[in-house]
């Protein structure tokens, strides 16, 4: 039943270009032969095209976006059947598609009577939706919190930290640029949207500075950043581990989704194979991670 509902809501996204086409059809004879199709940051018209081209370009662009969204949904659902992330991703795609439809309808209205372009919802809601999606993605498949033994026993064995201070300094550059844009852009919605993006970048900068904290306990390993628990690796789920290299082309920070994730700011670390997935723990001295893993796995014997 849930699968049927998911497919139904996914298909409903494809109604968006139909709605936009219907809006064009409603007012086709009232539209100018050359329509305004592009606007600057202040909302002033700076691009035109024939109304036929405007219609075909709008429908073609929306169809391309929908194809990409549908492929991503298919891949995510295939790997993580109807997980919370799948539903949130579907809601995010719906929000984006219908906001695009609303924006296209707003452009039609501008060409009819000069009504202001309704770009504010798109600029403001998209960064907020991205933040929500990231939070859900980070929380998905992180596992249950490891048990904590009541004092006087102590579960903690050691904590290792793997940070990216160089990346943190590098992230300051776009933060400064976005802050400058916020101060000079005349459009209120544009400033708010850029401010939200800047906040996300500040959090990323703080995360790189704080780094990934690996807490090794008698029950397994917990990974945290900025006090937020990212992943728990129960001791009984650890199958094997070995030192490995990280390919820079795969990016840095938190990589992967579901049961295959990496927490890395450099090119070295330890690959931990579990019975239900794999985790890569980045660290400048991977042998320390191996030593700590040896300690907690040997205690099980």
Secondary structure, DSSP 8 states (H G I E B T S, - for coil): -HHHHHHHHHHHTTHHHHHHHHHHHHTGGGS-SEEEEEE-TTS-EEEEEEHHHHHHHHHHHHHHHHHHHHHHHHHHHHHSTT-HHHHHHHHHHHHHHHHHHHHHHHHHHHHHH------HHHHHHHHHHHHHHHHHHHHTT---------TTS--EEEEEEE--HHHHHHHHHHHHHHHHHHHH---HHHHHHHHHHHHHHHHHHHHHHH-EEEEEETTEEEEEETTEEEEEEEGGGEEEEEEEE--GGG-SEEEEETTEEEEESSSEEEEEEETTEEEEEE-S-HHHHHHHHHHHHHTT-
